[in-house]
Amino acid sequence: MAALSAWRPWARLRTAVPVLLLDWAALSIAIAVVPGLSASTGWDVLLAAALLAIAAAVLRPLLAAFAARLGWAGVVAGWLSIQAVLVYLALSLAPHIQVSGFWPAFWASWIYSILVSAGMWVVTAGDDSAVLAHLLRTTKKTRSQALTTAVPGVVMIQIDGLSAPLARWAIQAGNLPTLTRWIRSGSHCLVEWHAQLPATTPASQAGLLHGASGQVPAFRWLEKETGRLVVTNHPRDAEYVERGFSDGRGLLADGGVSLSNVFSGDAPVSLLTMSTVARKGARRGPTREVSAYLVDPFGLTRSLVLTAGEMVKEVFQARRQRARDIEPRVHRAASYVALRGVTNVLLRDLNLNLAAEHMMRGAPAIYCDLVDYDEIAHHAGPTRAESLASLDGTDWVLGTLEKLAASAPRPYHLVVLSDHGQSQGATFLQRYGMTLEALVRRLMSPDGPDVATAPDNEQWGRVRALLTEVSGEQRVVGKLTDSVLREPPSPGPPQGADLVVVASGNLGMVYLARERRRLTLEEIEARHPNLLTGLVTHPGVGFAMVRSSARGPVVLGRDGVRCLADGRIDGTDPLTGFGPHAADDLRRHDTLPHVGDIVLNSLLDPATGEVAAFEELVGCHGGLGGWQTRPVLIHPAGWTASTSLIGADAVHRQLVGWLEDLGLRSRRARVADPAGREEG
């Protein structure tokens, strides 16, 4: 510790000097190119740069706090003007610098901020010292007010969509320096766990954070009883779903922090979390830490510069896929270019800042979902170069958090886990020239019933959560902005629709919607004699599950039938190749609420391990086949872990047990509730 203390002043000086020189150069360029500004000598500009640094350190926290009180509009105004005010003050106070008014300083501040952000990226590429120093500086006051304790906390980082086989390969290759060091040094262990059907983020997070994965049958589904089409990346739907299973004792209930998740884990502090951003009565609008990030040029402006770079990178990589004729691939729309920039840079940086803030407050447990890899893998493919490159950014976040922990008011253990993996393949539409909905319609009665579908923009929910987080003030300003950014109501089936088809990756569910209950195999056959036969004999369908009134849940394949109740197989087992847990997963899935009348899983190519998503995603998850059901858990080596983690609920119990062992969570007796969950 003495050596570390001695190192810190030198490290700060080593960081401060290049930053000051970069500020000097950027401010010199800004003064040179903006009319209305001039300086006698370069030394005058250096003095102005030093004054700007002092003014920013003293005044920016006060201005950020004031902006937060004005809500979303105040934060935007602060982002646009606070740096300009500071630049104007610094230039006005510096001798021998002429400033003809505020607006020249305003434009100079933007040129200065962009140049500093770009220059900092070049100078510190591969080096996190500048970012680390900035985080330590901005959280210094928070740290000074926190109580110091020897009881360790836990930071849990979810790498969305990362499969255990891919994680092992990347670590063995040394492509993830932080994780590789942890595993090779023996400080951490890597284990694989099984994500039960459906292998989706909402289902897994319901299990990981609440022990309630059995309440989420898919990414989107129809509630026949109410006619509500639930889409879990809509904040109001996420709130609705969590309200149905939360018992107040989620993973983060005892003082924890939820960052950028679907569900909150009952955390008292919940930011960018879909289930809480739209909650009535909750604090709305940007928090102080969000505002501080947004108005800091090292925060939002830096992230926007890097976001623009990420968007350029996406355009190049998509074009390269087309030029090299890489298959399978999907069209990467212009909207996705912006989405990738937001998820892979802006949200990641914001989450890092929020995690740093709450570590310095001494939060006992933090759970944060980083979606960078999952989003890129959906569109580029889970094993493609650009997807793997995004993991390097996540590994950098882990390394930064590890260094931040050395200055926190309590020691921290870091846990890394994923919620599911991903499987690759050309989509159903690409292979057969029709969507699943069109196939079902064709097999139904000739009169062509109405078909309702749910939108498939999974990751836009993250952007929606961010906008809702910063827009929902109860004040007049907030109400005005809320009218612009308000989430539309969840879509329901059209009036009189006979059919609703929804997809979650390569998992599809078909609802005959006029009945308010789940129909049996016999009823489906009587009403639509060609439907089931046509589905299971289609080459893009691996199997279908329906419930028989005589035999219970049955799995239908092209050449055989498997009865899940007694294990009887007639003909060829339709679950061959889908893994050792396939029958158990389907048996469990049949019991979940709101399961479709027909559950469909796409083909699985035994030669390549590829599946065919019912959505236009080259990398998918939700059903069975490939690596999508093989997530990872990386934990400190000294912690005892179960040798068989089947399902997210089992991982939840493991995480709760570790928090209890550390004294971060009160131990309570657990009894099974009627739904099979544990209460505690």
Secondary structure as GFF3:
##gff-version 3
##sequence-region A 1 680
A	DSSP	alpha_helix	2	33	.	.	.	ID=ss1
A	DSSP	beta_strand	37	39	.	.	.	ID=ss2
A	DSSP	alpha_helix	42	69	.	.	.	ID=ss3
A	DSSP	alpha_helix	72	93	.	.	.	ID=ss4
A	DSSP	beta_strand	97	99	.	.	.	ID=ss5
A	DSSP	alpha_helix	102	123	.	.	.	ID=ss6
A	DSSP	alpha_helix	129	138	.	.	.	ID=ss7
A	DSSP	alpha_helix	140	145	.	.	.	ID=ss8
A	DSSP	beta_strand	153	159	.	.	.	ID=ss9
A	DSSP	alpha_helix	164	172	.	.	.	ID=ss10
A	DSSP	alpha_helix	177	185	.	.	.	ID=ss11
A	DSSP	beta_strand	188	192	.	.	.	ID=ss12
A	DSSP	alpha_helix	201	210	.	.	.	ID=ss13
A	DSSP	three_ten_helix	213	215	.	.	.	ID=ss14
A	DSSP	beta_strand	220	223	.	.	.	ID=ss15
A	DSSP	beta_strand	228	231	.	.	.	ID=ss16
A	DSSP	alpha_helix	235	245	.	.	.	ID=ss17
A	DSSP	beta_strand	257	259	.	.	.	ID=ss18
A	DSSP	beta_strand	269	271	.	.	.	ID=ss19
A	DSSP	alpha_helix	274	277	.	.	.	ID=ss20
A	DSSP	alpha_helix	288	295	.	.	.	ID=ss21
A	DSSP	pi_helix	297	301	.	.	.	ID=ss22
A	DSSP	alpha_helix	302	323	.	.	.	ID=ss23
A	DSSP	alpha_helix	334	341	.	.	.	ID=ss24
A	DSSP	pi_helix	342	346	.	.	.	ID=ss25
A	DSSP	alpha_helix	347	360	.	.	.	ID=ss26
A	DSSP	beta_strand	365	370	.	.	.	ID=ss27
A	DSSP	alpha_helix	372	380	.	.	.	ID=ss28
A	DSSP	alpha_helix	385	405	.	.	.	ID=ss29
A	DSSP	beta_strand	412	417	.	.	.	ID=ss30
A	DSSP	beta_strand	423	424	.	.	.	ID=ss31
A	DSSP	alpha_helix	428	432	.	.	.	ID=ss32
A	DSSP	alpha_helix	436	443	.	.	.	ID=ss33
A	DSSP	beta_strand	451	452	.	.	.	ID=ss34
A	DSSP	alpha_helix	460	471	.	.	.	ID=ss35
A	DSSP	alpha_helix	476	485	.	.	.	ID=ss36
A	DSSP	beta_strand	499	504	.	.	.	ID=ss37
A	DSSP	beta_strand	507	512	.	.	.	ID=ss38
A	DSSP	alpha_helix	521	527	.	.	.	ID=ss39
A	DSSP	alpha_helix	531	536	.	.	.	ID=ss40
A	DSSP	beta_strand	541	548	.	.	.	ID=ss41
A	DSSP	beta_strand	552	556	.	.	.	ID=ss42
A	DSSP	beta_strand	560	563	.	.	.	ID=ss43
A	DSSP	beta_strand	569	571	.	.	.	ID=ss44
A	DSSP	alpha_helix	582	589	.	.	.	ID=ss45
A	DSSP	beta_strand	598	602	.	.	.	ID=ss46
A	DSSP	beta_strand	619	620	.	.	.	ID=ss47
A	DSSP	beta_strand	632	636	.	.	.	ID=ss48
A	DSSP	alpha_helix	648	661	.	.	.	ID=ss49
A	DSSP	beta_strand	671	672	.	.	.	ID=ss50
A	DSSP	beta_strand	678	679	.	.	.	ID=ss51
###
